[in-house]
Amino acid sequence: MAKVVLVLYPDPVTGYPPEYARDSIPVLQGYPGGQSLPSPSSIDFTPGELVGCVSGALGLRKFLEEGGHQLVVTSDKDGPDSEFERELPDADIVISQPFWPAYLTAERIAKAPKLKLAITAGIGSDHVDLDAAISRGITVAEETYSNSISVAEHAVMQILALVRNFVPSHQWAAEGGWNIADCVAHAYDVEGLDVGVMAAGRIGQAVLRRMAPFDVNLHYTDTRRLPAELEQELNVTFHPDVASLVRAVDVVSIHAPLHPQTYHLFDEKLLATMRRGSYIVNTARAEICVRDAIVAALESGQLAGYAGDVWYPQPPPADHPWRTMPHNAMTPHISGSTLSAQARYAAGTREILEDWFAGRPIREEYLIVDGGKLAGTGAASYTAGGGSSPGSGS
């Protein structure tokens, strides 16, 4: 039997369960490109319920406890006196979400001799030190594609919110004002802008497809160029590197994983090469950008706006400057944790656990590290040898 430590974000301050806005969520038949949806033997929750918080327990409590496994669920994850730190030494499996990451540093992995499996409920496993996992033979897995479209929708929303100056305009209305001139003095049409995507994987391509109907000029950069027929279908211009992309666009949407080549890529020097009045949306990882360089660029007017939902650390301190910098449309890390997405990544987590307990191979697309090396999606998205320190991820 296994000890499973499940680290999830706290329950709603208004109590659990919440009053749901809708009675159901749509039933999807598959993901774009043909990948099948998670396929556990069954689930013990109703799709559309809040399962990503502590009381929700990803819908896993009945399954694990009836199987004789020990389950610890906590939101207390940071610091040497946290419940996570106390429970980790004899844990066999650790599960957490990118939105409330249980940072599995090399030091923490060294304190967990029994740890065999680390699962990200969602996508993005850079809160796990993958080099340490590789050296220890720990399997790292995530539910690839479970919330990719959720994140893409959020990115498109934030592009529109920034360019149209939505947040300040809403604040004027909510606070009793009708200051049209103040609202429109920073508002533009998206139509005709050059919109670029950094990394055209699942999320990046979904953003390109969703922005195309706005009659913008689409651009992208990626380490792997898209097939020519797909470029033609999307009517998108390829750039060989980020430096050339940011010089050519008005909006950059970041969708790359965090690794040594992307860490602090958007620094003062790169930001200075962008068109004055550009916008950045970052739903990938906060540390791809230099925190204070973003603040300075907004204050100087080099950037017209910055939005995203990724921070470092997560959660950020109350005085984090991204909370109060001008022309921001930041949110907590929620883009991939809608109730719709939770239904998929909770089911995917159970699928991984069922396969693990039964000794069956985990789906290739779910694997990040396996057998002492990068595997599956991990081999395409990460680099080993200093490639993923959770101390510099978000």
Secondary structure, DSSP 4 states (H G I P E B T S, - for coil): --EEEEE-BPPPTT-SS---S-S--------TTSPPPP--S--SS-TTS--SBTTTGGG-HHHHHHTT-EEEEES--SSTTSHHHHHGGG-SEEEEBTTB---B-HHHHHT-TT--EEEESSS--TTB-HHHHHHHT-EEEE-TTSSHHHHHHHHHHHHHHHHTTHHHHHHHHHTT---HHHHHTT----TT-EEEEE--SHHHHHHHHHHGGGTPEEEEE-SSPPPHHHHHHHTEEEESSHHHHHHH-SEEEE-PPPSTTTTT-B-HHHHHTSPTTEEEEE-S-GGGB-HHHHHHHHHHTSEEEEEES--SSSSPPTT-GGGTSTTEEE--S-TT-SHHHHHHHHHHHHHHHHHHHHTPPPPGGGEEEETTEE-HHHHHH--SSS---GGG--
